[in-house]
């Protein structure tokens, strides 16, 4: 048996007191709403006249609320208990906007049920069978840095295993993603006597069931099943080798892929980004967006439950997953979550193999009905108009060939032009034109582009920049860290934010010099998140600072500046900001001298006398 005081001591860890606003220490939402001068409409029980108003235990810290409703035995009427807890989640979300952990706890025994966010099947946390501290609940919404590095190490090991068993580089990422999807949904591969054919048949059965109601079922099954699971490389696996691969994925990758937490979302995208460094080595232009950057872009565009989000070059789907995660966290009910998954997420991807990754990614996140189209975004103008997005997030190809672009644009290319002269900026113009000609509203667009687009040395880029400013606002340009796509593409990138459908006028653009994200390169693992002396993520604090500067339009020497620009100007903070010399050290000076000497040697400008 566990009484209320014991529950409070465990969650509060003898250091944090619960929030109570009535005489018995419970939280009365009617009273709380009244104190905020807000109208309160209590939700009535579906059985009887009782109105839900007071939750038993409420802890609040760092933007996270933990709600605990106690019962002698909630299993006697679980439906009603979940209904009651759902009402409190709705009140809390409307009152504070906090992220929420909702718990049903018995007093006759130690049984509990825990949900991250709204009380729904997709948010249920079956592994949380005991109460933990408030710090642990807050961590449900914070990525675990050590897990990230561990899954990257495991991914490297898995790549060696796949090489050993003859799975070609082209197939590896999609093959592992499909295996993850099947394992997550109960694939049986351990039973004695199962041969390779039966294991593959089991995967096919899982995929077919998952895509049962998908309008693009046939094309998705072809890519996930026929092109991958029935490929010659996979067919040639014997049962023992197949089981070895599946067993490694289940024990060393799957435990880190918890799609019911923000950390899980991060790790899943990290897996795809990390694994894809082994894919398409001939294509040095693959620039899979790091997960922390997708998070930053979703936040600065203020994606919420009302947002309809489009990624017209969606790659493995990392922007879509991040946007969906952020929108789901904003919901107050399971119905709102279903609406988001069904109608609010749209993507387009040209490359067939990468399209398969996006499909798998969304399926792993229980979103088999997402609107992800295979093809060229220039051929989906009508679908973009029908989607009617509020937010566009994208990372277009920087060196697209003619086959990737629209004919109307490629007709203007020089005769010997082989790659997009705009370095991806034309994708922004294409979408801006659609919004300006067909939408009766503004749309927020955030895009990753090479720094060359911001500098604008070529006539092509300058012309597009000028055209964009005629009908749209350039809200911000953030200069990002060097080698942000490492170990993929080598391009230096910036993030541009536009408000499409609103004239630039006298607006000043926010320019951020956001070169330090707290990540460091590590051999075989890519760029790794660093921690401070307390073991906390450096990126978390850096991201908060970046967002604060942008939203408050603050000018800080060495970090940010406000400037009105034209298409002829450079769109980079470096061109306008003041240097903060107070932070410079002798080490910085020596490094600059060393870098300059190395440059002179490389260019052959130093000769022996």
Beta strands, then each sheet from edge to edge (+ up, - down):
strand 1: 27-28
strand 2: 43-44
strand 3: 51-52
strand 4: 54-55
strand 5: 57-61
strand 6: 64-71
strand 7: 99-106
strand 8: 112-116
strand 9: 309-311
strand 10: 345-349
strand 11: 371-374
strand 12: 391-394
strand 13: 443-450
strand 14: 472-479
strand 15: 493-500
strand 16: 509-513
strand 17: 519-522
strand 18: 526-529
strand 19: 560-563
sheet 1: 1+ 4-
sheet 2: 2+ 3-
sheet 3: 5+ 6- 7- 8+
sheet 4: 11+ 10+ 9+ 12+ 13+ 15- 14+ 16+ 19-
sheet 5: 17+ 18-
end
